[in-house]
């Protein structure tokens, strides 16, 4: 009997918690600045890209939430140098589907305005992308495109995972967010390669 009463109390608490929690869905998108990092990578040039997707914000307690979603995002890098003794600009443009899972703490500033601090892991999977080489030697000019980065014997592994952190501001249903993702796995398909993703982003969004 005591076990039954305890089970009922736990069930009631779970129902009350679920009822008081608030799930918000929305859309979010913006601009990325990405690059690779690794043991032998010294170029600091950033590649401009974008991110867009569906966002979910689950407020399970006052001022606390779990933030996730499904995003289409570009990463990669841009280098200036020589390829086969030809000077030019080499751009690697991988495209991923990415799912972040961040813990968020929300701090009220004014009625309807909150600052949001968030951090947590992400997982991503490469679905497309190509490399390009633009020749800029003397009067010569041209552009060469490579095959799919994640295709058969492509230079990059499709799976990526890492950690991210950011800070944003909620204005009612609107939000602005800045953050940084740092990959933790080697995405190079080369046996002696060591390449990891990193990117910063600025996003705006709307909660339904």
Phi, psi and omega in degrees: 000317179296321179296322179295316179298318180296321179295320178295320179296315179298318180295319179295319178297320179296320179294316180297317180297316180295322180291323182280339178289154183232124178254122178244130174253153181193185176240152186207141179195163181176207188248140175249151166233113189236162176197166171264157169222154182178182185299321186249014181260121182239348181290130184254007179295136180260144176259132180275134177214205183210165174219146178203146179173189179261134183243148176230135182231112184251102180274100184269351179202160177305126176074004182231144183206161169252126181247130179213193180155186177230120187233142169265121186219145175260146176228211175107201186202166177225131181230147174246126182177209184248139172230114184055046177064020177243126182283138179183193182242121183255121182241129177248120190235073177283148180238133187234154159262126188231139177236109173269153172226098186247141167274133184236139173245127185248128183244121179292134177250304173223166177306121180088357181234128181223142170270135185239120173256131184215150179200154178161183182277168171218156169233144182217154178223126181286130183244342181193175177138148180223163173254148178228149177231115179261122181279136179218052182252110179060229181274354180281149175207153181173174183216130179239131180251140177269176179285177179306128182299329183254010182285191180301120182060029177291164184286344185238145170280142184286331186278135177219144174210155182185200181238150178222157175211158181189176176217140181218176178228131175258125175247083185066242180272351181261152179213152174232136188219137171236145182196180183215132176246137178232117179290149182243357181242149178285120182260003180283137176274352180283143182294333179248014180271153177216094183232132175228151180277149166209144181203147172250153183215155171232121185231153171234153183207172179219130178264132181287000000 
